[in-house]
Amino acid sequence: MHTRLAFGRCGNVRIVSMIGVAVLVAATGRAARASEAAIAPPRMTAIGTIDARFQSYNVEMVEVTGGRFWRPYAQGGMQRDRYSDRPPIDLATPRLRKLAAALSPAYIRISGTWANATYVADTETAPSAAPPGFNTALGRAQWRGVVDFARAADAEIVTSFAVSPGSRDTNGVWMPDQAQRLIDATRAFGGRIAAAEFMNEPTLANNGAPPGYDADAYGRDFRIFRDWMRRSSPETLILGPGSVGDSPSPAMGGIRTRDLLAAMGPGLDRFSYHHYNTLSPRCGVHDDPMQALSDGWLARTGAALAIYRAVRDAFEPGKPIWLTETADAACGGNPWDATFLDTFRYLDQLGRLAKAGVQVVMHNTLAASDYGLLDERSFRPRPNYWAALLWRRLMGTTVLEAATTSMPGLRTYAHCHPATKGTVTVLLINNSRNAPHVVTLAGPAERYTLQADRLQSATVRLNGKPLQLAADDDLPRLVARNAPAGRLQLPPASITFLVMPDAAACG
């Protein structure tokens, strides 16, 4: 819980424009240096809103059923098989529930590649082997655990359905029997499915669907899915298509999103897509961690959005956009994704997409492999979890234009505070490795600064103090420091949240 300050106006502050740059002028008449960013809440304007469950997460279907998933690097993820067998995740673990609840409200997406071939059993325990045409099996007790977890964590369920040969008739046409069983089980356990994609990543032609599956087959099946969903679960939002891998020149040999949309016709409630900055070494890509703080690396999020937004505009204009699966690197994450180095990408992505109007961002995963917010064995927080917690407590649903000077190596985002009227939270990301940045504050602020002793450290410090769970798994107090009006230096490779008064747009 952050501390509260007795905010008041600081003198006779006014803002003027000098050659198109907002410059702070204090009562003394001294102007901020032109190379500094002026943080002036009275000048900020509202530019949009995001879903209350904007910051969300995935639990892969294979975590629920148990099976082979990406082996963490600490467990020999590259020295041996890139996959490892794992038992089903224990969603009843008190620590896991407590930490997930702290990020509420959220969506929990139970999906992923393995969901495309998961058999939904009508028995309490899953069969030891899945029936022909499926790869894994989900028992009622496992799905009841999902519904119970979602209720405890205030997380609305999002999912997708099996499309493998076992879910089809003799002509290869998709049948809704298995999907209906999942809908019925959810209701029987007192839950609901808030939103659903037909399948996971249909642009990957070999993603569990029958051999030779193409856009026309997808369009035919989607129409069956859409009509069935409208009848069987009208309260469930239809997401789609949940694509990944599109680019001006697709190199993955898959199906293009625009071909899927052309074949399926209208019928989406929300347009969804997936994005990873890169593939991990498990899938043959070896990126230099030195680039993870570069402006170009961070900008990949916006480049992907531009591609999918253009397709959305062509086929489903005006439909809200959801990013239903994302992380730094696909295939379990990069070696640095469990460290502070990835927190710059994580928070910049949230800020960038919220400003662009994306309504929901679902991080992959909550607690699996190297990109999990939590360690998969201990469920202890990683640096990205602490960043997620600060975002949840400080960044509300009204997005503002920060109106600051553009500076290389400094990213600035602003939202109304979620709890305090008239208050704004400004997120300042100094992604320069060696250079501090200076900003000028129009008034006093509560400051929360994240740093680490090493960029690839698993421990993050808030205002100099390491963040860690208490002995009883209680979260630590997130204590702010006072920052007076005037110049504030942002250390190199640091992330700072500033909570400031006098934001007219947040009144």
Buried (B, 14 or more C-beta within 10 A) or exposed (E): EBEEBEBEEBEEBEBEEEEEBBBBBBEEEEBBEEEBBBBBBBBBEBBBBBBBBBBBBBBBBBBBBBBBBBBBBEEEBEEEEBBBEBEBBEBEBEBBBBBBBBBBBBBBBBBBBBBBBBBBBEEEEBEEEBEEBBBBBBBBEBBBBBBBBBBBBBBBBBBBBBBBBBBBEEEBEBBBEBBBBBBBBBEEBEBBBBBBBBBBBBBBBEBBBBEEBEBBBBBBBBBBBBEBBEEEBEEBBBBBBBBBBBEEEEEEEBBBBBBBBBBBEEBBBBBBBBBBBBBBBBEEEEBEBEEBBBEEBBEBBBEBBEBBBEBBEEBBEEBBBBBBBBBBBBBBBBBBBBBBBBBBBBBBBBBBBBBBBBBBBBBBBBBBBBBBBBBBEEBBBBBBBBBBBBBBBBBBBBBBBBBBBEBEBBBBBBBBBBEBEBBBBBBBBBBBEEBEBBBBBBBBBBBBBBBBEEBBBBBBBBBEEEBEBEEEEEBBEBEBEEBEBBBBEBBBBBBBBBBBBBBEBBE
